[in-house]
Amino acid sequence: MKEAEVFLPMTLLLSLNAQTPISSLLALAWTGMALAIPIMNRYRRRLGDFMAGTHVVHLPQPRLLDDLATTTAASPQKKARFTFLPHQLDHYGTFELQTLEGFLRADGAATSQIAFDKRKETLAAIVEKIREKIGYADPIGPADHMAFLNAFYSAQRAHLEQRQLFGDRRADKHHSKADEDA
């Protein structure tokens, strides 16, 4: 239909001369009508869409979430309190970082008291598991659990991005075991 809508009338317009003005005007009217149809209808369907019975589908524009490393940054006092060394950050990879990000993004999802209590238990278990795995010696009180996880997320993300700049990409926490076996 594009040939009948646009290409044929445009070819006629370019090939006709002043001796056949009626043919030129008909070609111009046909082209103008074919170009006006998508503008005039609500769904922006062309003449070919009407004849074929198709519909124009508009996909929603994806909205990117805010950068978690910058939106949840702790105050300078709390940021300086939780520092992580490179050998501590080598324990986890991209998969674990994305899992932690999903947990941190769902922070306000608890609606009932039971869900809130369960989330606090889960938060304490995650903090304790990370502390044990990376060998973080200082105890972390319940009031500092979210600050600790936010600081760990930011440090882990920066560490993985820095290593990726040098060509070392870690898929998950089993990365070093696979290298030793090879």
Residue, then its C-alpha position, 0 to 999 in steps of 0.5 A: m500500500k505504500e506504493a499506492e499511497v506515496f510512491l506512485p503519486m510522487t512518481l506521477l508528480l515528478s514525471l508529469n509536466a504542465q501540459t497535463p495539469i489535471s493528472s498532476l492535481l489528482a496525484l497531488a490530491w491523492t498524496g495529500m489524502a494519503l499523508a493526511i489520513p494518519i494525522m486525522n485518525r486517533y490511532r495514527r493508522r495509515l490507509g494500508d492499516f485500514m485496508a489490512g485491519t491492523h492496529v498501530v501498537h504503542l509500547p510504553q516508554p520504560r522508566l529507569l529507576d533512580d540510581l540506588a548508590t546515590t539515592t540511598a547514600a548515607s550521611p558522611q558520618k555513617k559513610a565513614r563508619f562502614t568502610f570495606l577493604p577490597h579483599q572483603l568485596d571480592h566475595y560477591g559478584t553481580f548476581e548477589l549485588q542485584t539480589l541485594e539491590g532488589f531487597l533494598r528497593a523493596d524497603g517500603a513494601a511491608t504493609s502489615q506488622i507481621a510483614f514488617d517484623k519478618r522484614k526486620e528478621t530478614l534484614a538482620a539475617i542478611v547483615e549477619k551473613i554478609r558480616e560473616k562472609i566478608g569477615y567484618a569484625d565490628p558488630i552492627g546494631p539493628a538501627d544501623h542495618m539499613a545503613f550497613l547494607n546501603a554502604f555495602y551495596s555502594a562499595q560493592r557496586a563501585h568495586l565491581e565496576q572498577r574491576q570490570l574496567f580492567g576486564d575482570r567480570r564476576a558473575d557471582k560468588h562462585h567466580s573464584k572457585a571456577d578460576e581455581d579449577a581451570 
